[in-house]
Each structure stands twice: as C-alpha cells, then as structure tokens.
Amino acid sequence: PDGAATAARACPALITRGGATTALVAVCCADALAIYDLKNPEPVAVARGLHYAPLTDAAWAPDASCLVLASADGYLSFLRFDDGA
C-alpha cells in the first residue's frame, strides 16, 4: 500500500502457513489494508477500495477468524478468514 500507516494491529493467534507457525500483522494505510506474515517482507494479502475515506483502525477476533476495519467514513468492514486460507 502507498502512504503512511494509520494503524498496525498484531493478530492475537499464531497461524500455521506452509507447515510453519507464524504471526500476522494488519497494517492500515489511507487507501488499503496489508496483512504481513512476520517471516516475509511482502504482504500475504492486500485489500483496496473498501471505503470512501481513509482507514483509521483495525481489530482482530481472538481466534483470527475475522478482522474488523474502521474508516473515517463512519463504516466498518468485516473480513472473514477460512481455516487454511
């Protein structure tokens, strides 16, 4: 994503990817969300165009099944994750 980060939130649950256990961090920028695996420099997922105004915050569900994004437009987005996805 382009621009400065507006929020960064660590996932409270460890994730198994490719046989290895790792931690994830969600980074919000004005126009996008990037999810990083702490073992890799490139994001594992990027979401853009979710809101009309900048993203302002994020919160993970305790089991990492959902990530809630808040925006300055007054709306929330709920991103749900399947096991193994």
ZIBELWO-V474093 format. One record per backbone hydrogen bond with DSSP energy under -1.0 kcal/mol. NH is the residue of the N-H (numbers start at 1). CO is the residue of the C=O. If there is no record, write none. Layout:
# ZIBELWO-V474093
nh:NH co:CO
nh:NH co:CO
This chain:
# ZIBELWO-V474093
nh:6 co:28
nh:7 co:28
nh:9 co:26
nh:11 co:24
nh:15 co:22
nh:17 co:20
nh:20 co:17
nh:22 co:15
nh:25 co:36
nh:26 co:9
nh:27 co:34
nh:28 co:7
nh:29 co:32
nh:33 co:47
nh:34 co:27
nh:35 co:45
nh:36 co:25
nh:38 co:23
nh:40 co:37
nh:44 co:35
nh:45 co:35
nh:47 co:33
nh:49 co:31
nh:56 co:70
nh:57 co:70
nh:59 co:68
nh:61 co:66
nh:64 co:61
nh:67 co:79
nh:68 co:59
nh:69 co:77
nh:70 co:57
nh:71 co:75
nh:72 co:54
nh:74 co:71
nh:77 co:69
nh:79 co:67
nh:81 co:65
nh:85 co:82
